[in-house]
Amino acid sequence: MEHREDARSLFQPATVAALHLGSRLVMAPMTRCFSPGGVPGPDVAAYYRRRAEAGVGLIVTEGTWIPHPAASNETSAPRFYGDDALSGWRGVVNEVHAADGKIFPQLWHVGLVRKRKLEFLYDNAADEAAGRVSPSGYVLPGEKVGEGCADHEIEGIIAAYATAARSAKGLGFDGVELHGAHGYLIDQFLWGETNHRTDRWGGLTLGERAAFAVEVVRACRAAAGPDFPISFRFSQWKLQDYSAKLAQTPQELETLLGALVDAGVDIFHASQRRYWEPVFAGSELNLASWSKKLTGKPSITVGSVGLDQTFDTSFVSSADARVTSLEGLMTMLDRGDFDLAAVGRALLADAKWGAKVRAGALESLRPYNRSAMTTLS
């Protein structure tokens, strides 16, 4: 018998940061490397359009590398510079808008987790010489594998983010997201285990270590203008350390988020491995809920929405991650804990996920497994 569940509130229109969305459902960024040479083609545009047609109000694209030679981790992950790649992104924007959807690119620099010996499309010698950049040369707590960036290198990276934000606005995107989560470059500056600097880009406190993130936001705001929405994705956990804590207390988190708001952030995209888990002892609020409570800014929750396995489990296991109840998500959404809910793996597996959930037909959804990462559905 078909299972039905009331998820109507997920598909109500919403206005977030002056952005009018057809639903409160967001497609989370999920990089799968389907852009040969870094250029997103018509197949990528059609892929995103199908999600918009099925009820996704806001699409946040897979991570796109900013115009800096050490930004990328994969040659087939899409880049956000060069006439060919930007032309491809214009096609993506047009397709999503034709389906009445909204779309942000996610701007990304991998920092010290960059793989070596990538085959780059532009100026191979310069790219190889650029190596891997980081605040202090630490990829893991206690594991130093390089040196920290010089001031002029940091300023160059900030300028690259600004250039990408300006390009996003020019291409007709509806806003931009900065990837400040999961142990990539911005997060490497935020985390005390990887940022040991004592100059203006570091310090003992999270507020001090926020300087790089703040300057990136300021530069993007100046480049894109006062009315272009900026989302900032952040997390406690890292790909290098699932148990990591960026902020130990609500007060620390407030210091960080407040500085980012002052710099120009409009939306916080709070990434958890399990969205339903409280983030601080003594409170039932999750990370997105704390973001909204502390700043008053709209927030997006994400992390295993509707699935019975976290990302890391389903990625290494051949078993399917199957759909579970959305009742808890709807309860939190309806009481205003957060404004939007992002779905990643489930939308990879099933382009019509939104339409099926809206119809209450959870049992017809396709389960997620590793093959979803290797097919363009």
Summary of the structure (lengths in Angstrom):
residues: 377
radius of gyration: 19.4
end to end distance: 27.0
largest distance: 63.0
contacts: 1362
relative contact order: 0.14
helix: 38%
strand: 16%
